[in-house]
Amino acid sequence: MGVISSVLFEILNKPSFGDVLGELALISVPVWVAILVGLLVGWAWKPKWATTLVGGDDIGDPTVTQAPAPAEEASSGFGLMSGFSSLKSQWPGCMIFDVGTGKETTDCGSSRESEREKLAVTEEDLEHLCQLVEVRDGGPTWLHMMDRTLPTMGYQAWRRDPEVGPPQYRSRTVFEDVTPELVRDFFWDDEFRSKWDDMLIHSATLEECPTTGTMIVHWIRKFPFFCSDREYTIGRRIWETGRSYYCITKGVPCPSVPRRSKPRRVDLYYSSWCIRAVESRRGDGQLTACEVLLFHHEDMGIPWEIAKLGVRQGMWGAVKKIEPGLRAYQMARQSGAPLSRCAYMAQINNKINPDYLMSLESTGDSSEIIDAEEDKPWGVPKILVVGTAVALACSLDRGLLTKAVIFGVARRFAKLGRRL
């Protein structure tokens, strides 16, 4: 420790700022070499005691039930037949939406009604989405991230950091010459999603309600090679008023899908959007364009600062894939392609009383949206520190290092970089 302190002291006493940066860059070379060696060793040799030591993915825990792999699930109908009866007894299959009052009622007399309701996407979720759409949820200020345009698509994105929980994202996408109904079906259609969303490697419908259109689906999403894949059990439901659609998807507990060591389960997941017709940017006064307001956050088990950096760098690349996917879906529907089961369920919507919707939109405390992005300059020392932390974090799923140590040290050195 004394040697390190003396070296840093000598570097910081260099006569010019450029000399300091040059010395820091030279010091980082052996650090990166050590990191690469550590990654190679971690991938080649993975002892169970190391994973257990850092609490990685519950490996070795006898209480964790190992479920079959997706390939095995496919050969057995995704394992649905064996768990169908038990899941059906837990699902709120008789939830009815009262159009007159805007309230939900249950006509089931089962003694397990309260347990089933915990799995439903409810009126409270609709109220929360309406407040997000009207910027009246009382949350932190939305900070502008990007503004991009394609010939038939416009895209804007914002981010905010709540006091508790992961970063939250808001985006506004406008597609030209497409109906809200088609966009609604497009985002709900898991079968077609696999053709344009290369992160989705497995999807299955676990349960559905033909009365409300509510579904529980199982997703597995592919993550970069240094992270394990992520697993989701998602409840989703759509409300409709006029030609506006409030589509809610969120993570829900699902006992019929046991936790596995891999892929890692994502419990905190929220991704909901409002789809509605808007005027085309051609300025002809016609409602031939479709606006999608998306609100998304999830805890993927990655340090939030690193996740924000990754989202910022990869967001536009991912968004650009939606446009050609939507146009391919539009052409398939125009050619008379049959509806998938998911797209059929997307057309079962819960009607909303307009007066009730207006009451929802007028409740809550207003938030704020900042359209001008505030640039935050990054010094070279901080880039080196964060880059090192990213590389070290890559080995987390391999059970080699703890997040607290890595990013605690990174924060301390980043403060040093700011002082420079």
C-alpha positions in Angstrom: 0.0 0.0 0.0 2.9 2.3 0.8 4.5 1.7 -2.6 1.2 2.5 -4.4 0.8 5.7 -2.4 4.3 6.9 -3.2 3.9 6.1 -6.9 0.6 8.0 -7.0 2.1 10.9 -5.1 5.0 11.1 -7.5 2.6 11.0 -10.5 0.4 13.8 -9.1 3.5 16.0 -8.6 4.3 16.0 -12.3 4.7 19.6 -13.7 1.8 19.4 -16.2 -1.6 17.8 -16.4 -0.6 16.0 -19.6 2.3 14.3 -17.8 -0.1 13.1 -15.1 -2.4 11.6 -17.7 0.4 10.0 -19.5 1.8 8.3 -16.4 -1.7 7.1 -15.4 -2.2 5.6 -18.8 1.1 3.8 -18.5 0.2 2.4 -15.1 -3.2 1.2 -16.5 -1.4 -1.1 -19.0 -0.4 -3.8 -16.5 -3.7 -3.5 -14.8 -5.6 -4.3 -18.0 -3.2 -7.2 -18.7 -3.9 -8.6 -15.2 -7.6 -8.2 -15.8 -7.5 -10.1 -19.1 -5.4 -12.9 -17.5 -8.0 -13.0 -14.7 -10.9 -13.3 -17.1 -9.2 -16.1 -19.1 -8.5 -18.0 -15.8 -12.0 -17.4 -14.6 -13.5 -18.7 -17.8 -11.2 -21.7 -18.0 -11.5 -22.7 -14.3 -14.6 -22.1 -12.2 -14.5 -23.8 -8.8 -17.9 -24.1 -7.1 -16.4 -22.7 -3.8 -15.6 -19.4 -5.6 -19.1 -19.0 -6.8 -20.6 -19.8 -3.4 -18.2 -17.4 -1.7 -19.6 -14.4 -3.6 -23.2 -15.7 -3.6 -23.4 -16.2 -7.3 -26.6 -17.5 -8.8 -27.4 -19.9 -5.9 -25.1 -22.6 -7.3 -24.7 -25.4 -4.8 -27.9 -24.5 -2.9 -29.9 -27.6 -2.3 -33.1 -25.6 -2.1 -32.9 -24.5 -5.7 -34.7 -26.7 -8.1 -33.1 -27.2 -11.4 -35.6 -26.8 -14.3 -35.0 -28.3 -17.7 -33.1 -26.3 -20.3 -35.1 -24.4 -23.0 -34.3 -27.2 -25.5 -35.7 -29.8 -23.2 -38.7 -27.6 -22.5 -39.4 -27.3 -26.2 -39.5 -31.1 -26.6 -42.0 -31.3 -23.8 -44.2 -28.4 -24.8 -42.1 -26.1 -22.5 -43.2 -28.1 -19.5 -46.6 -26.6 -19.5 -48.8 -29.6 -19.4 -47.4 -30.8 -16.1 -47.9 -27.4 -14.4 -51.0 -26.3 -16.2 -53.5 -27.4 -13.6 -51.7 -25.9 -10.6 -51.1 -22.6 -12.3 -54.7 -22.4 -13.5 -55.9 -22.7 -10.0 -53.9 -19.7 -9.0 -54.7 -17.3 -11.9 -57.4 -14.7 -11.7 -59.4 -16.0 -14.6 -62.6 -14.3 -13.6 -61.4 -10.7 -13.3 -64.0 -8.4 -14.9 -63.6 -4.7 -15.7 -66.7 -2.6 -15.0 -67.0 -0.1 -17.9 -69.4 2.1 -16.0 -67.4 2.7 -12.9 -63.9 1.9 -14.2 -63.5 -0.7 -11.3 -62.6 -4.3 -11.4 -64.7 -7.0 -9.8 -64.3 -10.7 -9.3 -67.2 -13.1 -9.8 -65.2 -16.1 -8.5 -66.2 -17.6 -5.2 -63.0 -19.4 -4.6 -61.4 -19.2 -1.1 -58.0 -18.5 -2.9 -59.2 -15.3 -4.5 -56.8 -13.1 -2.6 -53.9 -15.2 -3.6 -54.8 -15.2 -7.3 -55.3 -11.4 -7.3 -51.6 -11.0 -6.4 -50.7 -12.3 -9.9 -53.1 -10.0 -11.8 -52.1 -6.8 -13.7 -54.6 -4.5 -11.9 -56.3 -1.2 -12.0 -53.5 0.3 -9.8 -51.1 -0.6 -12.6 -53.3 1.3 -15.1 -53.4 4.3 -12.8 -49.7 4.4 -12.5 -49.2 4.2 -16.3 -51.7 7.0 -16.8 -49.7 9.2 -14.4 -46.5 8.4 -16.2 -48.0 9.3 -19.5 -49.3 12.6 -18.2 -46.0 13.2 -16.3 -47.9 13.4 -13.0 -46.3 10.5 -11.0 -44.3 12.9 -8.8 -41.0 11.3 -9.7 -37.6 12.9 -10.4 -37.0 15.0 -13.4 -36.6 13.2 -16.8 -33.2 14.1 -18.3 -32.9 14.1 -22.1 -30.7 11.4 -23.6 -31.1 11.4 -27.4 -33.1 12.5 -30.4 -32.9 10.5 -33.6 -34.8 10.4 -36.9 -35.3 7.9 -39.7 -37.4 8.5 -42.8 -40.4 6.8 -41.3 -39.6 6.9 -37.6 -38.7 9.5 -35.0 -37.2 8.6 -31.6 -36.6 10.5 -28.3 -35.4 9.2 -25.0 -35.1 10.4 -21.4 -33.7 8.9 -18.2 -34.1 9.6 -14.5 -32.5 8.2 -11.3 -34.9 7.6 -8.5 -33.6 7.6 -4.9 -34.4 3.9 -4.6 -34.3 1.4 -7.5 -32.7 1.1 -10.9 -32.6 3.9 -13.5 -35.9 4.5 -15.3 -36.3 5.3 -19.0 -38.9 7.1 -21.0 -39.1 7.1 -24.8 -41.3 8.5 -27.5 -41.4 6.8 -30.8 -43.5 7.9 -33.8 -44.0 5.5 -36.7 -45.4 6.9 -39.9 -48.2 5.2 -41.9 -49.2 2.6 -39.4 -52.2 2.1 -37.2 -52.2 1.8 -33.4 -53.8 -1.5 -33.6 -51.0 -3.0 -35.7 -48.3 -1.6 -33.4 -50.2 -3.0 -30.4 -50.3 -6.5 -32.0 -46.6 -6.2 -33.1 -45.2 -5.6 -29.6 -47.4 -8.3 -28.1 -46.5 -10.9 -30.7 -43.8 -13.0 -29.2 -43.7 -15.5 -32.1 -42.8 -12.7 -34.5 -40.6 -10.9 -32.0 -37.9 -13.5 -32.4 -37.5 -12.5 -36.0 -36.4 -8.9 -35.1 -35.3 -9.0 -31.5 -32.1 -11.1 -31.4 -31.9 -10.9 -27.6 -35.1 -13.0 -27.2 -34.0 -16.7 -27.3 -37.0 -18.3 -25.7 -40.7 -17.4 -25.1 -43.7 -19.3 -23.9 -47.2 -18.5 -22.8 -47.7 -19.9 -19.3 -51.3 -18.8 -18.8 -53.9 -16.6 -20.4 -57.4 -15.2 -19.5 -59.8 -15.1 -22.4 -62.0 -12.6 -20.5 -59.5 -9.8 -19.8 -56.7 -10.8 -22.2 -54.3 -11.0 -19.3 -51.3 -13.3 -20.0 -48.3 -14.6 -18.1 -45.4 -15.3 -20.3 -41.9 -16.7 -19.8 -38.9 -15.1 -21.5 -35.2 -15.8 -21.7 -33.1 -13.1 -23.1 -29.6 -13.3 -24.3 -27.0 -11.1 -22.7 -23.4 -10.5 -23.7 -20.9 -13.3 -23.4 -19.5 -12.1 -20.1 -23.0 -12.3 -18.4 -25.4 -15.1 -18.0 -28.7 -14.9 -19.8 -31.7 -13.4 -17.9 -35.1 -15.0 -17.3 -38.4 -13.2 -16.9 -41.9 -14.2 -15.8 -44.1 -11.4 -17.1 -47.7 -10.5 -16.5 -49.3 -8.3 -19.2 -52.7 -6.8 -20.0 -54.1 -4.1 -22.3 -56.7 -1.3 -21.6 -58.4 0.6 -24.4 -60.2 3.9 -24.8 -61.1 5.1 -28.3 -58.0 4.3 -30.3 -55.5 4.7 -27.4 -54.1 1.5 -25.9 -52.5 1.3 -22.4 -50.3 -1.8 -22.5 -48.8 -3.0 -19.2 -46.1 -5.6 -18.7 -44.4 -6.3 -15.4 -42.5 -9.0 -13.6 -44.8 -11.3 -11.6 -44.1 -14.3 -9.3 -44.8 -17.6 -11.0 -44.4 -20.8 -8.8 -44.7 -23.1 -11.8 -41.4 -21.8 -13.2 -38.8 -22.7 -10.5 -35.6 -20.7 -10.1 -32.5 -22.1 -11.7 -28.8 -21.4 -11.3 -28.9 -20.1 -14.9 -30.4 -18.2 -16.5 -30.7 -15.6 -13.7 -34.2 -14.6 -12.8 -35.1 -10.9 -13.1 -37.8 -10.1 -10.5 -38.0 -6.3 -10.8 -39.2 -5.6 -14.3 -41.5 -2.9 -15.7 -42.1 -2.1 -19.3 -45.3 -0.4 -20.3 -46.4 1.8 -23.1 -49.2 4.0 -24.4 -50.0 3.6 -28.1 -52.2 6.1 -29.9 -52.8 7.7 -33.3 -51.1 11.1 -33.9 -50.8 13.5 -36.8 -48.2 12.7 -39.4 -45.1 14.9 -39.5 -46.0 15.5 -43.1 -48.3 18.2 -41.7 -51.4 17.2 -43.7 -53.6 17.1 -40.6 -54.2 13.3 -40.9 -53.8 10.9 -38.0 -51.8 8.5 -40.0 -48.9 8.1 -37.6 -48.7 6.2 -34.4 -47.0 7.4 -31.2 -45.6 5.0 -28.6 -44.7 6.3 -25.2 -42.6 3.6 -23.4 -41.6 3.5 -19.7 -39.1 0.9 -18.8 -36.9 -0.1 -15.8 -35.5 -3.4 -14.6 -32.9 -4.7 -12.1 -30.7 -7.0 -14.2 -28.2 -7.7 -11.4 -25.7 -5.4 -13.0 -24.3 -2.3 -11.2 -26.6 0.5 -12.2 -23.8 2.9 -13.3 -22.5 0.3 -15.6 -26.0 -0.5 -16.8 -26.6 3.2 -17.6 -23.4 3.3 -19.6 -24.3 0.2 -21.6 -27.9 1.4 -22.3 -26.6 4.8 -23.5 -24.2 3.2 -25.9 -26.5 0.5 -27.2 -29.9 2.1 -27.1 -30.1 3.5 -30.6 -28.7 0.3 -32.2 -31.4 -1.7 -30.5 -34.2 0.8 -31.4 -33.2 0.9 -35.1 -34.1 -2.8 -35.3 -37.7 -2.1 -34.4 -38.5 -0.1 -37.6 -37.7 -2.9 -40.2 -39.3 -5.5 -37.9 -42.5 -3.4 -37.8 -42.6 -3.0 -41.6 -42.0 -6.7 -42.1 -44.9 -7.4 -39.7 -47.1 -4.8 -41.5 -46.4 -6.5 -44.9 -47.1 -10.0 -43.4 -50.5 -8.8 -42.1 -51.4 -7.1 -45.3 -50.6 -10.4 -47.2 -53.2 -12.2 -45.0 -50.8 -14.0 -42.7 -52.7 -15.7 -39.8 -52.7 -14.2 -36.4 -50.5 -15.8 -33.8 -52.0 -16.7 -30.4 -50.3 -13.7 -28.8 -51.5 -11.3 -31.4 -55.0 -12.7 -30.9 -54.8 -12.1 -27.1 -53.6 -8.5 -27.8 -57.0 -7.8 -29.3 -58.8 -8.7 -26.1 -58.8 -5.3 -24.4 -60.4 -3.9 -21.2 -62.6 -0.9 -22.0 -62.0 2.3 -20.0 -64.7 4.8 -19.2 -63.4 8.2 -20.6 -64.5 10.0 -17.4 -62.6 7.6 -15.3 -59.5 8.0 -17.5 -59.7 11.8 -17.1 -59.8 11.4 -13.4 -56.7 9.2 -13.4 -54.8 11.7 -15.6 -55.6 14.6 -13.3 -54.4 12.9 -10.1 -50.9 12.8 -8.7 -48.1 15.3 -8.5 -46.5 16.7 -11.6 -43.0 15.8 -12.7 -40.7 17.6 -15.1 -39.1 16.8 -18.5 -35.9 18.5 -19.6 -35.5 18.4 -23.4 -32.0 19.8 -23.5 -29.3 17.3 -22.6 -26.8 18.4 -20.0 -23.3 17.3 -21.0 -21.1 16.0 -18.3 -17.4 15.9 -19.4 -15.5 12.8 -18.5 -11.8 13.1 -17.8 -9.4 10.5 -19.0 -8.6 9.2 -15.5 -12.3 8.5 -14.9 -12.7 6.7 -18.2 -9.8 4.5 -17.2 -11.3 3.8 -13.8 -14.8 3.0 -15.2 -13.3 0.9 -18.0 -11.4 -1.1 -15.5 -14.5 -1.5 -13.4 -16.5 -2.7 -16.4 -13.8 -5.3 -17.2 -13.8 -6.5 -13.7 -17.6 -6.7 -13.6 -17.5 -9.0 -16.6 -16.1 -11.7 -14.3 -18.9 -11.4 -11.7 -21.0 -14.1 -13.2 -17.9 -16.3 -13.0 -17.8 -16.0 -9.3 -14.4 -14.4 -9.0 -14.9 -10.9 -7.4 -17.6 -9.1 -5.4 -19.4 -6.1 -6.8 -19.0 -4.1 -3.6 -15.2 -4.2 -3.6 -14.9 -3.4 -7.4 -17.2 -0.5 -7.5 -16.3 0.8 -4.1 -12.7 1.1 -5.2 -13.7 2.5 -8.6 -15.8 5.3 -7.0 -12.8 6.3 -4.8 -10.5 6.6 -7.8 -13.1 8.3 -9.9 -13.3 11.0 -7.2 -9.5 11.4 -7.5 -9.9 11.8 -11.3 -12.4 14.6 -10.8 -10.0 16.5 -8.5 -7.4 16.3 -11.2 
